[in-house]
Amino acid sequence: MATLDPVDAGDHVCWLVGPGDDFTATARAFAADGALFGDKVLLIGAPETRWSLDGASREVVVDPVAERADGAAWNATALLDLVRQEAEAATRQGFRALRVLARMDRVWPRGASPQEIARHELELDALVLARGAVVVCAYHGADFRPGLLEQAIGVHPHQLGTQAEVPGFRMYSAGTDCWSVSGVVDSDSADTFRTALDELAARSATVRLLCEDLELVDAAGMRALVDVACKAPGRRIVIEKADETFRHCWSLLGYDVPQIPVELAP
């Protein structure tokens, strides 16, 4: 994705903001597109007047840092609650959708762990799909170390901006307890993949992974699947639409046994 112009209802975008990016101009254009399409706009970050659309009633601006200074328990959970609340309000008020731009350095002013990022973004992705919202999560590279940026990219279906090292896979919501996995899961991205799976397995008794767009899973990726499934008692991972290469390698590695709660669906 080269710009935010094509984003639409149901899109969840990870924007890697580089040192040469004009964040304010892009944010204003994104908000203006919301007015053009009849969206309610929610801006989460520093309340710069340059974001404003002349005080239009369709726009809500929230600064997490200021909220915390006033004693509010503002964190990633509060962001999810706010997006859910405003998406419901937008529907009642007759807007086409809720359009959100969030500065994640304001949500996590001291950074975040890979687990926090995976948990938050996967939950937000499911919310975006269910509510038909448009959400852009802006990660400023200067405020997040590369490993965290890789985690953030891996759990967004879309990306704006460039980064030298990005995970080879994408994992995003395809329905209730169902997640699409695409790209490549190898030794370079297995840890990021494992973190995302851990968060899904902690939330659901059965996690379905749609793998029709998955190009490759090497031994490290398959080991991550096994480890996550086996360490979560009572949990099950169902692999759907895996190709013959995946099935053959899974069997060769000895994982196709009842003791491992990973099911390869027909």
Order of alpha helices (4+ residues) and beta strands (2+ residues): beta-alpha-beta-beta-alpha-alpha-beta-alpha-alpha-beta-alpha-beta-beta-beta-alpha-beta-beta-alpha-beta-alpha-beta
